[in-house]
Amino acid sequence: MNQIVLTIDEQHILVPEGVTVAAALSLSGQDICRYSVTQQPRAAFCGMGICQECRVTVNGQRRLACQTLCQPGMCIERGNNG
């Protein structure tokens, strides 16, 4: 299986081609997608885009991590997407 390089919070990570951003976050060793307004960590919950707990910023735009496929060179930021 081919591997691609992307950036998560300014750290480069190698992931299998074809995985979602949620999977890449999990593979990074920290599956937190965002922090709530009360600074509680949130991770992918439903895995199909209904709950929207997995909001992240991808290349400057808000996306659902469970619905976004990784692309080479992609820049992912967890940040405060509460």
N, C-alpha and C positions, 0 to 999 in steps of 0.2 A: 504494500500500500504506500502511495506517495505521501510525503510529509510536506507541510507548508509552515512558514514562519509568520507569526503575527505578534503584535505588541499588546500586552495587558498591563495597564497602569505603568507604562514606560519600561516594562521588562519584556524581553523577547522570549517567546515560547514556541516550541515545535509541536504541531498537532497533526493528526492524520487528516488528509484531504477529505472533505465531505462531511465533517462534523459540524454541529451547531456551535454557536458562541457559548451556550450554556454548558455544553460538553467540554469546550476548551477551558472555561472557567474551572470546571471540576478537575480537569487534567492538570491545571496549574497548581493544584494543591489547596486552593482556597475558593470554594464554590459560591462565595458571596457575590451577588449581582449588584446590590445597592444597599444603602442604609436608609431607613425610614426617617420621617421628620423627628422622631424621638431617638434617632441614632441606633436603632435596632437593626442588626444585619438581616438581610433578606436574600433568599436563594430561589432558584426556579422551583415552583411548587406543582403546577398542573401539567407543565410540559407541552401544552397545546395553545398557549396564547390567551386563555380566558382570564386568568387571575392577574396577569400583568405584574407579578412580583419580580420578574426577571428583567426589568428595565435597565438598560445600560446605554452608554453613548458609544456609537460605532462611527468612526470617521466624522465626528462632530454632530451626528444626528441620533436622536433617541430611537432605540430599537428594542424589540423583545428578543432576549438572548435565545429563547427556545425556538424561535421562528426564523433566526438569521443564520445562514450558512457561512462558515469562515471562508475568507478569501486571502490569498497571499498578500502580506503587507498591511493587513487590516489593523487599525488602531482602536482598541477597546478601552474604555474608562468606566470604572465602577462609579465613583463619585457619589454625590448626593442627588439621586434621581427620585427623591421622595415625592 
